[in-house]
Amino acid sequence: MTGASPASACHDPRVSVDGEGAVDARVWDYWLGGRENYAADRKVGDQVRALFPAIIQVARADRRFLGRAVRHLTGRVGIRQFLDIGTGLPTAENTHEIAQRLAPDARIVYVDNDPLVLAHARALLVSAPEGMTDYVDADVHEPDAILHAAGKTLDLGRPVGLLLLGILNFVQDTEEAVAVVGRLLAALPSGSHVVVSHPTDELGGEASVAAMRFWNRHATPPITARRGDEVARLLDGVELLDPGLVSCSRWRPEPVDLVQPVVPLFGAVGRKP
Ligand SMILES: C[S@@+](CC[C@H](N)C(=O)[O-])C[C@H]1O[C@@H](n2cnc3c(N)ncnc32)[C@H](O)[C@@H]1O
């Protein structure tokens, strides 16, 4: 593992051992049916779900989008390295499992700043012997630190799949979010790809707006929804693969995805020319 990590995250003061205060990584885990969450997370998770019942489908659609995008990049494009920022707690299909099923030599660097994700990172480090995984405890607001740490495992001279799912919404200022993506992509060569999922008010209606407002009063970190034109700005300079910027449940859907609703979470995959 890389980064300024404490020896044991269980002693990290940021870990809310008594469960006070709902935190994104753990609530997301709860919505995905995981067990790494506390009563405070479940309470806020349930309250958000009461306001916006489709939140469960949003979380599942996001993970399915991750799976389709990583399979496409590994199987069709030939990408063998992934930088997955805002990884989340380990779940059923983590990026290295998806990629290494198709390419056992794939290398994956995971990045998150949540201490409980760090505490569970071991599950993300079980790489196929031909490949490699690493975990970096870092903040998305510091792309240079991320690139420096990722360069210990990834060859940044070869194309990388940059995964930014459900994370840019935690960079509140749009100009800063544009700069973060720009800095990351500037360090990667032509042929690299970026995968983004991002919540939006445009597709979700009043219920999802109310749910995000509730989140920002009762949980951390605060979330920012963006319009399609704002998310498109995050992807300035990359060539969007078909079908462009759409609800992530409609990005190259498989039959099982088409029975799911259009979720208020944009998804897009772009190629750096
Ligand atoms: C909504 S979850 C998404 C997880 C995963 N990417 C997915 O799509 O299922 C967002 C993740 O971003 C992490 N996160 C939030 N703010 C962050 C920051 N400033 N730097 C790094 N990670 C952050 C959270 O800890 C959480 O694990």
The ligand as a Tripos MOL2 file, in Angstrom:
@<TRIPOS>MOLECULE
LIG
   27    29     1     0     0
SMALL
NO_CHARGES

@<TRIPOS>ATOM
      1 C1        -20.2310    7.0030   -4.1140 C.3       1 LIG1
      2 S1        -18.7770    6.1320   -3.6290 S.3       1 LIG1
      3 C2        -18.3670    5.4250   -5.2020 C.3       1 LIG1
      4 C3        -17.5320    4.1760   -5.0790 C.3       1 LIG1
      5 C4        -17.1900    3.5180   -6.4080 C.3       1 LIG1
      6 N1        -16.3460    4.3950   -7.2310 N.3       1 LIG1
      7 C5        -18.4260    3.1380   -7.1520 C.2       1 LIG1
      8 O1        -18.6900    3.7570   -8.1970 O.co2     1 LIG1
      9 O2        -19.1340    2.2360   -6.7040 O.co2     1 LIG1
     10 C6        -17.5760    7.4550   -3.5080 C.3       1 LIG1
     11 C7        -16.2390    7.0790   -2.9010 C.3       1 LIG1
     12 O3        -15.3930    8.2360   -3.0010 O.3       1 LIG1
     13 C8        -14.6700    8.3720   -1.7990 C.3       1 LIG1
     14 N2        -14.3280    9.7880   -1.6230 N.ar      1 LIG1
     15 C9        -15.1380   10.8180   -1.2700 C.ar      1 LIG1
     16 N3        -14.4610   11.9690   -1.2300 N.ar      1 LIG1
     17 C10       -13.1790   11.6720   -1.5680 C.ar      1 LIG1
     18 C11       -11.9930   12.4360   -1.7070 C.ar      1 LIG1
     19 N4        -12.0020   13.7580   -1.4810 N.pl3     1 LIG1
     20 N5        -10.8620   11.8140   -2.0900 N.ar      1 LIG1
     21 C12       -10.8530   10.4650   -2.3090 C.ar      1 LIG1
     22 N6        -11.9430    9.6870   -2.1890 N.ar      1 LIG1
     23 C13       -13.1000   10.2710   -1.8220 C.ar      1 LIG1
     24 C14       -15.5920    7.8710   -0.7150 C.3       1 LIG1
     25 O4        -14.8630    7.4890    0.4240 O.3       1 LIG1
     26 C15       -16.2790    6.7140   -1.4180 C.3       1 LIG1
     27 O5        -15.6010    5.5180   -1.2020 O.3       1 LIG1
@<TRIPOS>BOND
     1     1     2 1
     2     2     3 1
     3     2    10 1
     4     3     4 1
     5     4     5 1
     6     5     6 1
     7     5     7 1
     8     7     8 2
     9     7     9 1
    10    10    11 1
    11    11    12 1
    12    11    26 1
    13    12    13 1
    14    13    14 1
    15    13    24 1
    16    14    15 ar
    17    14    23 ar
    18    15    16 ar
    19    16    17 ar
    20    17    18 ar
    21    17    23 ar
    22    18    19 1
    23    18    20 ar
    24    20    21 ar
    25    21    22 ar
    26    22    23 ar
    27    24    25 1
    28    24    26 1
    29    26    27 1
@<TRIPOS>SUBSTRUCTURE
     1 LIG1         1 GROUP 0 **** ****
